[in-house]
Amino acid sequence: MKENVAAVIRKLISPSMRYEIRNAANWWQDSLGRACVWRWEVARFRLQKDSRFPWLVLVPRVNGMSEVFDLTLADREILHHEILRVAEALKALTGATKINIGALGNIVRQLHVHIIARFEDDAAWPGPVWGFGQASTYDEEKKQEFIS
Protein backbone atom coordinates (compact mmCIF):
# COMPACT_ATOMS: atom_id res chain seq x y z
CA MET A 1 0.00 0.00 0.00
CA LYS A 2 2.89 2.37 0.77
CA GLU A 3 4.10 2.22 -2.82
CA ASN A 4 0.59 2.91 -4.10
CA VAL A 5 0.11 5.98 -1.89
CA ALA A 6 3.47 7.40 -2.90
CA ALA A 7 2.80 6.78 -6.61
CA VAL A 8 -0.58 8.51 -6.52
CA ILE A 9 0.81 11.47 -4.58
CA ARG A 10 3.70 11.85 -7.03
CA LYS A 11 1.15 12.07 -9.86
CA LEU A 12 -1.05 14.60 -8.06
CA ILE A 13 1.53 16.90 -6.47
CA SER A 14 4.55 18.62 -8.00
CA PRO A 15 8.03 18.02 -6.53
CA SER A 16 8.31 21.61 -5.30
CA MET A 17 4.94 21.35 -3.53
CA ARG A 18 5.98 18.03 -1.93
CA TYR A 19 9.17 19.69 -0.68
CA GLU A 20 7.21 22.59 0.79
CA ILE A 21 4.75 20.22 2.42
CA ARG A 22 7.46 18.09 3.99
CA ASN A 23 9.05 21.18 5.54
CA ALA A 24 5.74 22.28 7.06
CA ALA A 25 4.56 18.80 8.09
CA ASN A 26 6.65 18.55 11.27
CA TRP A 27 5.33 21.83 12.64
CA TRP A 28 1.71 20.83 11.94
CA GLN A 29 2.20 17.39 13.43
CA ASP A 30 3.65 18.81 16.63
CA SER A 31 1.09 21.56 17.02
CA LEU A 32 -2.02 19.62 16.07
CA GLY A 33 -1.14 16.04 16.97
CA ARG A 34 -1.86 14.81 13.46
CA ALA A 35 0.36 14.20 10.50
CA CYS A 36 -0.06 16.96 7.93
CA VAL A 37 0.12 14.83 4.85
CA TRP A 38 0.07 17.37 2.00
CA ARG A 39 -0.88 20.93 1.23
CA TRP A 40 -2.56 21.88 -2.01
CA GLU A 41 -3.72 25.19 -3.42
CA VAL A 42 -6.63 25.73 -1.02
CA ALA A 43 -6.40 22.96 1.57
CA ARG A 44 -3.88 20.96 3.52
CA PHE A 45 -4.86 17.47 4.52
CA ARG A 46 -4.11 15.48 7.62
CA LEU A 47 -4.39 11.95 8.80
CA GLN A 48 -7.08 11.54 11.46
CA LYS A 49 -5.79 9.96 14.68
CA ASP A 50 -7.87 6.78 14.38
CA SER A 51 -6.24 3.79 12.71
CA ARG A 52 -9.51 1.86 12.55
CA PHE A 53 -10.50 3.82 9.45
CA PRO A 54 -8.40 5.30 6.60
CA TRP A 55 -9.49 8.87 7.37
CA LEU A 56 -8.15 12.15 6.03
CA VAL A 57 -9.22 15.67 6.97
CA LEU A 58 -8.91 18.55 4.51
CA VAL A 59 -8.56 21.98 6.10
CA PRO A 60 -8.71 25.12 3.94
CA ARG A 61 -5.69 27.31 4.54
CA VAL A 62 -7.90 30.37 5.03
CA ASN A 63 -8.31 31.14 8.73
CA GLY A 64 -11.65 31.98 10.28
CA MET A 65 -13.80 30.11 7.78
CA SER A 66 -16.50 27.88 9.25
CA GLU A 67 -18.69 27.22 6.23
CA VAL A 68 -17.92 26.32 2.63
CA PHE A 69 -19.88 29.39 1.53
CA ASP A 70 -17.47 31.59 3.54
CA LEU A 71 -14.83 30.85 0.89
CA THR A 72 -14.60 32.82 -2.34
CA LEU A 73 -16.30 31.20 -5.31
CA ALA A 74 -12.91 30.37 -6.82
CA ASP A 75 -11.67 28.78 -3.58
CA ARG A 76 -14.91 26.77 -3.25
CA GLU A 77 -14.41 25.32 -6.71
CA ILE A 78 -10.77 24.47 -6.00
CA LEU A 79 -11.67 22.94 -2.62
CA HIS A 80 -14.34 20.80 -4.29
CA HIS A 81 -11.79 19.61 -6.83
CA GLU A 82 -9.26 18.84 -4.07
CA ILE A 83 -11.87 16.89 -2.09
CA LEU A 84 -12.65 14.77 -5.15
CA ARG A 85 -8.96 14.13 -5.86
CA VAL A 86 -8.34 12.94 -2.29
CA ALA A 87 -11.52 10.83 -2.27
CA GLU A 88 -10.66 9.16 -5.58
CA ALA A 89 -7.09 8.45 -4.47
CA LEU A 90 -8.24 7.07 -1.10
CA LYS A 91 -10.73 4.75 -2.80
CA ALA A 92 -8.13 3.59 -5.33
CA LEU A 93 -5.52 2.96 -2.63
CA THR A 94 -7.73 1.21 -0.11
CA GLY A 95 -10.30 -0.54 -2.30
CA ALA A 96 -12.99 0.87 0.01
CA THR A 97 -16.62 -0.13 -0.41
CA LYS A 98 -17.68 3.50 0.10
CA ILE A 99 -16.04 6.88 0.64
CA ASN A 100 -17.77 9.11 3.21
CA ILE A 101 -17.29 12.87 2.80
CA GLY A 102 -18.55 15.27 5.43
CA ALA A 103 -18.09 18.80 6.73
CA LEU A 104 -19.77 18.95 10.12
CA GLY A 105 -17.83 21.43 12.24
CA ASN A 106 -20.03 21.26 15.32
CA ILE A 107 -17.08 20.87 17.69
CA VAL A 108 -14.16 22.34 15.70
CA ARG A 109 -15.48 25.51 14.04
CA GLN A 110 -12.65 25.91 11.50
CA LEU A 111 -13.94 24.65 8.15
CA HIS A 112 -12.68 21.14 7.54
CA VAL A 113 -13.83 18.18 5.46
CA HIS A 114 -13.59 14.55 6.55
CA ILE A 115 -12.88 11.93 3.87
CA ILE A 116 -13.20 8.42 5.23
CA ALA A 117 -12.71 5.08 3.48
CA ARG A 118 -15.40 2.65 4.65
CA PHE A 119 -15.64 -1.10 4.32
CA GLU A 120 -18.55 -3.46 4.89
CA ASP A 121 -16.45 -5.25 7.52
CA ASP A 122 -15.26 -2.15 9.42
CA ALA A 123 -16.26 -1.87 13.07
CA ALA A 124 -18.81 0.91 12.57
CA TRP A 125 -20.39 -0.25 9.27
CA PRO A 126 -22.97 0.81 8.17
CA GLY A 127 -23.27 3.52 10.82
CA PRO A 128 -21.22 6.70 11.19
CA VAL A 129 -17.67 6.58 12.51
CA TRP A 130 -18.20 9.53 14.86
CA GLY A 131 -18.73 8.46 18.44
CA PHE A 132 -18.25 4.79 17.65
CA GLY A 133 -16.03 2.94 20.08
CA GLN A 134 -12.60 4.06 21.15
CA ALA A 135 -10.19 5.63 18.67
CA SER A 136 -7.07 3.59 18.05
CA THR A 137 -3.98 5.69 17.37
CA TYR A 138 -1.53 4.72 14.66
CA ASP A 139 1.75 3.25 15.70
CA GLU A 140 4.52 5.31 14.12
CA GLU A 141 5.47 2.67 11.54
CA LYS A 142 1.90 2.23 10.22
CA LYS A 143 1.34 5.98 10.18
CA GLN A 144 4.50 6.56 8.16
CA GLU A 145 3.54 3.75 5.79
CA PHE A 146 0.14 5.32 5.19
CA ILE A 147 1.30 8.89 4.65
CA SER A 148 4.54 8.31 2.73
C-alpha positions, 0 to 999 in steps of 0.5 A: 500500500505504501508504494501505491500511496506514494505513486498517486501522490507523485502524480497529483503533487509537484516536486516543489509542492511536496518539498514545501509540504514536507518542511511544514509537516513537522510543525503541523504534526507537533502543534495539532497532533496529526500528520499533515500529509500534504498541502494543495492550493486551497487545503492541507490534509491530515491523517485523522488519529484513528487507525480503525479507518483510513481517514483524512481531513482537509482543512482550507488554509484560510483562517476563520472560515467555518462554512464552505460558503465563507470561501470565495467562489474560486476557492470553493471550486478548488476545494471541491476539486481537491476533495474529489482528488483525495476521495478518488485516491483514497478509494483507489488505494484502499479498495474501500466499499464507500467513501464518506465525505462530510463537513460537520464542524459542530465541535471544531469551528474551522472549516474542515472536510472529513474523507473516510474510506469505509468497508462493509467489515469495518467496526462501525459499518454501516453507521457513522464513525463519529462516536463509535467505540474508542479511537485507536492511534496509529503506531509510528510505523503504520502511520509513516507507511500510510502517509509516505 
